[in-house]
Amino acid sequence: MSDNLQDRGSPDRKLIALGEEHEVRYWTQRFGVSEQQLRQAVEQVGNSADEVEKRLRPN
């Protein structure tokens, strides 16, 4: 186990953790949306990255 508290390990790319600033930054950039749009999508469909992507990119 590392003593480095800044090393958070590999993020889980199947779930969106809105409580983690670096996760919000990653997902907003990946989907090309604002933080508000990301939060609304997670509220509507849950924190599954696949479901959020379907909600944000319906085609």
A tleap script that builds the chain and sets N, CA, C and O, in Angstrom:
source leaprc.protein.ff14SB
mol = sequence {
  NMET SER ASP ASN LEU GLN ASP ARG GLY SER
  PRO ASP ARG LYS LEU ILE ALA LEU GLY GLU
  GLU HIE GLU VAL ARG TYR TRP THR GLN ARG
  PHE GLY VAL SER GLU GLN GLN LEU ARG GLN
  ALA VAL GLU GLN VAL GLY ASN SER ALA ASP
  GLU VAL GLU LYS ARG LEU ARG PRO CASN
}
set mol.1.N position { 0.839 -1.173 0.000 }
set mol.1.CA position { 0.000 0.000 0.000 }
set mol.1.C position { 0.886 1.239 0.000 }
set mol.1.O position { 1.863 1.322 0.744 }
set mol.2.N position { 0.537 2.175 -0.826 }
set mol.2.CA position { 1.320 3.396 -0.966 }
set mol.2.C position { 0.987 4.399 0.137 }
set mol.2.O position { -0.153 4.482 0.595 }
set mol.3.N position { 1.992 5.152 0.550 }
set mol.3.CA position { 1.775 6.232 1.506 }
set mol.3.C position { 1.416 7.533 0.803 }
set mol.3.O position { 1.108 8.529 1.459 }
set mol.4.N position { 1.451 7.533 -0.522 }
set mol.4.CA position { 1.148 8.717 -1.309 }
set mol.4.C position { -0.367 8.891 -1.387 }
set mol.4.O position { -1.043 8.139 -2.090 }
set mol.5.N position { -0.898 9.873 -0.675 }
set mol.5.CA position { -2.335 10.098 -0.661 }
set mol.5.C position { -2.851 10.705 -1.958 }
set mol.5.O position { -4.057 10.704 -2.206 }
set mol.6.N position { -1.954 11.221 -2.784 }
set mol.6.CA position { -2.360 11.788 -4.066 }
set mol.6.C position { -2.557 10.708 -5.123 }
set mol.6.O position { -3.218 10.946 -6.133 }
set mol.7.N position { -1.995 9.533 -4.904 }
set mol.7.CA position { -2.130 8.426 -5.848 }
set mol.7.C position { -3.431 7.701 -5.550 }
set mol.7.O position { -3.529 6.952 -4.578 }
set mol.8.N position { -4.409 7.924 -6.380 }
set mol.8.CA position { -5.728 7.352 -6.146 }
set mol.8.C position { -5.920 6.025 -6.872 }
set mol.8.O position { -6.986 5.416 -6.777 }
set mol.9.N position { -4.911 5.578 -7.586 }
set mol.9.CA position { -5.031 4.327 -8.316 }
set mol.9.C position { -5.795 4.523 -9.611 }
set mol.9.O position { -6.120 5.647 -9.994 }
set mol.10.N position { -6.070 3.439 -10.265 }
set mol.10.CA position { -6.787 3.495 -11.535 }
set mol.10.C position { -8.260 3.777 -11.290 }
set mol.10.O position { -8.893 3.115 -10.467 }
set mol.11.N position { -8.808 4.754 -11.998 }
set mol.11.CA position { -10.230 5.028 -11.840 }
set mol.11.C position { -11.058 3.917 -12.477 }
set mol.11.O position { -10.613 3.272 -13.426 }
set mol.12.N position { -12.240 3.697 -11.964 }
set mol.12.CA position { -13.153 2.719 -12.533 }
set mol.12.C position { -13.878 3.396 -13.683 }
set mol.12.O position { -14.710 4.275 -13.457 }
set mol.13.N position { -13.580 3.009 -14.888 }
set mol.13.CA position { -14.150 3.668 -16.062 }
set mol.13.C position { -15.550 3.172 -16.404 }
set mol.13.O position { -16.109 3.559 -17.430 }
set mol.14.N position { -16.120 2.320 -15.556 }
set mol.14.CA position { -17.489 1.861 -15.769 }
set mol.14.C position { -18.485 2.680 -14.954 }
set mol.14.O position { -19.684 2.672 -15.230 }
set mol.15.N position { -17.973 3.388 -13.945 }
set mol.15.CA position { -18.832 4.176 -13.069 }
set mol.15.C position { -18.325 5.609 -12.983 }
set mol.15.O position { -17.122 5.859 -13.064 }
set mol.16.N position { -19.250 6.540 -12.819 }
set mol.16.CA position { -18.903 7.952 -12.712 }
set mol.16.C position { -19.053 8.374 -11.253 }
set mol.16.O position { -20.140 8.283 -10.683 }
set mol.17.N position { -17.962 8.834 -10.657 }
set mol.17.CA position { -17.964 9.280 -9.260 }
set mol.17.C position { -18.000 10.805 -9.233 }
set mol.17.O position { -16.965 11.460 -9.354 }
set mol.18.N position { -19.190 11.360 -9.076 }
set mol.18.CA position { -19.332 12.815 -9.099 }
set mol.18.C position { -18.684 13.497 -7.905 }
set mol.18.O position { -18.466 14.708 -7.939 }
set mol.19.N position { -18.376 12.767 -6.869 }
set mol.19.CA position { -17.739 13.339 -5.692 }
set mol.19.C position { -16.245 13.538 -5.850 }
set mol.19.O position { -15.596 14.110 -4.973 }
set mol.20.N position { -15.695 13.074 -6.956 }
set mol.20.CA position { -14.258 13.191 -7.217 }
set mol.20.C position { -14.030 14.188 -8.354 }
set mol.20.O position { -14.445 13.954 -9.489 }
set mol.21.N position { -13.369 15.295 -8.037 }
set mol.21.CA position { -13.153 16.365 -9.016 }
set mol.21.C position { -12.472 15.859 -10.284 }
set mol.21.O position { -12.858 16.239 -11.389 }
set mol.22.N position { -11.458 15.002 -10.129 }
set mol.22.CA position { -10.744 14.503 -11.305 }
set mol.22.C position { -11.645 13.622 -12.171 }
set mol.22.O position { -11.467 13.569 -13.388 }
set mol.23.N position { -12.598 12.939 -11.567 }
set mol.23.CA position { -13.540 12.116 -12.330 }
set mol.23.C position { -14.493 13.011 -13.123 }
set mol.23.O position { -14.758 12.756 -14.298 }
set mol.24.N position { -15.005 14.053 -12.478 }
set mol.24.CA position { -15.909 14.983 -13.165 }
set mol.24.C position { -15.186 15.612 -14.349 }
set mol.24.O position { -15.748 15.727 -15.438 }
set mol.25.N position { -13.947 16.015 -14.133 }
set mol.25.CA position { -13.150 16.610 -15.210 }
set mol.25.C position { -12.964 15.613 -16.356 }
set mol.25.O position { -13.131 15.974 -17.521 }
set mol.26.N position { -12.624 14.375 -16.039 }
set mol.26.CA position { -12.413 13.345 -17.060 }
set mol.26.C position { -13.687 13.116 -17.880 }
set mol.26.O position { -13.649 13.129 -19.110 }
set mol.27.N position { -14.814 12.907 -17.192 }
set mol.27.CA position { -16.042 12.555 -17.900 }
set mol.27.C position { -16.604 13.733 -18.700 }
set mol.27.O position { -17.145 13.521 -19.785 }
set mol.28.N position { -16.493 14.960 -18.201 }
set mol.28.CA position { -16.981 16.096 -18.985 }
set mol.28.C position { -16.157 16.250 -20.254 }
set mol.28.O position { -16.703 16.566 -21.312 }
set mol.29.N position { -14.855 16.032 -20.161 }
set mol.29.CA position { -14.007 16.103 -21.356 }
set mol.29.C position { -14.294 14.946 -22.302 }
set mol.29.O position { -14.360 15.137 -23.516 }
set mol.30.N position { -14.462 13.769 -21.763 }
set mol.30.CA position { -14.709 12.587 -22.602 }
set mol.30.C position { -16.011 12.716 -23.377 }
set mol.30.O position { -16.070 12.384 -24.561 }
set mol.31.N position { -17.061 13.200 -22.709 }
set mol.31.CA position { -18.359 13.313 -23.365 }
set mol.31.C position { -18.562 14.670 -24.040 }
set mol.31.O position { -19.522 14.838 -24.792 }
set mol.32.N position { -17.690 15.628 -23.790 }
set mol.32.CA position { -17.821 16.953 -24.390 }
set mol.32.C position { -19.035 17.711 -23.876 }
set mol.32.O position { -19.740 18.366 -24.644 }
set mol.33.N position { -19.275 17.618 -22.566 }
set mol.33.CA position { -20.436 18.267 -21.959 }
set mol.33.C position { -19.995 19.103 -20.762 }
set mol.33.O position { -18.856 19.008 -20.304 }
set mol.34.N position { -20.913 19.919 -20.271 }
set mol.34.CA position { -20.631 20.711 -19.072 }
set mol.34.C position { -20.814 19.841 -17.828 }
set mol.34.O position { -21.390 18.755 -17.893 }
set mol.35.N position { -20.320 20.331 -16.711 }
set mol.35.CA position { -20.507 19.609 -15.452 }
set mol.35.C position { -21.992 19.477 -15.130 }
set mol.35.O position { -22.435 18.432 -14.655 }
set mol.36.N position { -22.752 20.520 -15.384 }
set mol.36.CA position { -24.191 20.482 -15.111 }
set mol.36.C position { -24.875 19.407 -15.957 }
set mol.36.O position { -25.719 18.667 -15.452 }
set mol.37.N position { -24.515 19.316 -17.240 }
set mol.37.CA position { -25.103 18.293 -18.106 }
set mol.37.C position { -24.748 16.891 -17.616 }
set mol.37.O position { -25.590 15.993 -17.622 }
set mol.38.N position { -23.504 16.710 -17.193 }
set mol.38.CA position { -23.072 15.416 -16.674 }
set mol.38.C position { -23.863 15.064 -15.421 }
set mol.38.O position { -24.358 13.944 -15.294 }
set mol.39.N position { -23.984 16.004 -14.504 }
set mol.39.CA position { -24.704 15.748 -13.253 }
set mol.39.C position { -26.180 15.430 -13.518 }
set mol.39.O position { -26.751 14.559 -12.862 }
set mol.40.N position { -26.791 16.119 -14.460 }
set mol.40.CA position { -28.189 15.850 -14.795 }
set mol.40.C position { -28.350 14.448 -15.376 }
set mol.40.O position { -29.296 13.738 -15.038 }
set mol.41.N position { -27.435 14.057 -16.240 }
set mol.41.CA position { -27.501 12.725 -16.841 }
set mol.41.C position { -27.341 11.642 -15.775 }
set mol.41.O position { -28.060 10.643 -15.794 }
set mol.42.N position { -26.404 11.833 -14.848 }
set mol.42.CA position { -26.203 10.857 -13.769 }
set mol.42.C position { -27.451 10.790 -12.889 }
set mol.42.O position { -27.847 9.710 -12.452 }
set mol.43.N position { -28.063 11.930 -12.632 }
set mol.43.CA position { -29.283 11.952 -11.827 }
set mol.43.C position { -30.407 11.180 -12.521 }
set mol.43.O position { -31.211 10.523 -11.860 }
set mol.44.N position { -30.463 11.258 -13.844 }
set mol.44.CA position { -31.536 10.619 -14.603 }
set mol.44.C position { -31.338 9.117 -14.784 }
set mol.44.O position { -32.303 8.355 -14.715 }
set mol.45.N position { -30.095 8.683 -15.015 }
set mol.45.CA position { -29.878 7.268 -15.364 }
set mol.45.C position { -28.964 6.520 -14.406 }
set mol.45.O position { -28.754 5.319 -14.577 }
set mol.46.N position { -28.414 7.195 -13.405 }
set mol.46.CA position { -27.482 6.542 -12.486 }
set mol.46.C position { -26.046 6.788 -12.904 }
set mol.46.O position { -25.794 7.527 -13.855 }
set mol.47.N position { -25.093 6.171 -12.199 }
set mol.47.CA position { -23.689 6.492 -12.436 }
set mol.47.C position { -22.961 5.518 -13.363 }
set mol.47.O position { -21.732 5.531 -13.423 }
set mol.48.N position { -23.694 4.685 -14.076 }
set mol.48.CA position { -23.079 3.815 -15.077 }
set mol.48.C position { -22.606 4.668 -16.250 }
set mol.48.O position { -23.401 5.384 -16.860 }
set mol.49.N position { -21.327 4.595 -16.564 }
set mol.49.CA position { -20.775 5.394 -17.659 }
set mol.49.C position { -21.454 5.056 -18.983 }
set mol.49.O position { -21.693 5.945 -19.800 }
set mol.50.N position { -21.767 3.783 -19.200 }
set mol.50.CA position { -22.430 3.381 -20.446 }
set mol.50.C position { -23.811 4.012 -20.566 }
set mol.50.O position { -24.180 4.501 -21.634 }
set mol.51.N position { -24.573 4.005 -19.479 }
set mol.51.CA position { -25.923 4.578 -19.507 }
set mol.51.C position { -25.879 6.097 -19.655 }
set mol.51.O position { -26.695 6.679 -20.369 }
set mol.52.N position { -24.934 6.730 -18.986 }
set mol.52.CA position { -24.792 8.182 -19.106 }
set mol.52.C position { -24.416 8.538 -20.540 }
set mol.52.O position { -24.946 9.497 -21.101 }
set mol.53.N position { -23.513 7.779 -21.129 }
set mol.53.CA position { -23.125 8.039 -22.516 }
set mol.53.C position { -24.322 7.888 -23.451 }
set mol.53.O position { -24.498 8.705 -24.355 }
set mol.54.N position { -25.134 6.875 -23.254 }
set mol.54.CA position { -26.337 6.691 -24.080 }
set mol.54.C position { -27.274 7.879 -23.935 }
set mol.54.O position { -27.889 8.315 -24.908 }
set mol.55.N position { -27.382 8.406 -22.712 }
set mol.55.CA position { -28.266 9.548 -22.447 }
set mol.55.C position { -27.740 10.817 -23.122 }
set mol.55.O position { -28.507 11.606 -23.674 }
set mol.56.N position { -26.428 10.997 -23.068 }
set mol.56.CA position { -25.837 12.210 -23.629 }
set mol.56.C position { -25.643 12.131 -25.138 }
set mol.56.O position { -25.657 13.152 -25.826 }
set mol.57.N position { -25.461 10.921 -25.649 }
set mol.57.CA position { -25.255 10.704 -27.089 }
set mol.57.C position { -26.289 9.697 -27.575 }
set mol.57.O position { -25.983 8.515 -27.728 }
set mol.58.N position { -27.507 10.158 -27.817 }
set mol.58.CA position { -28.591 9.226 -28.127 }
set mol.58.C position { -28.421 8.427 -29.426 }
set mol.58.O position { -29.085 7.406 -29.600 }
set mol.59.N position { -27.567 8.860 -30.320 }
set mol.59.CA position { -27.429 8.134 -31.599 }
set mol.59.C position { -26.422 7.064 -31.481 }
set mol.59.O position { -26.167 6.347 -32.448 }
savepdb mol mol.pdb
quit
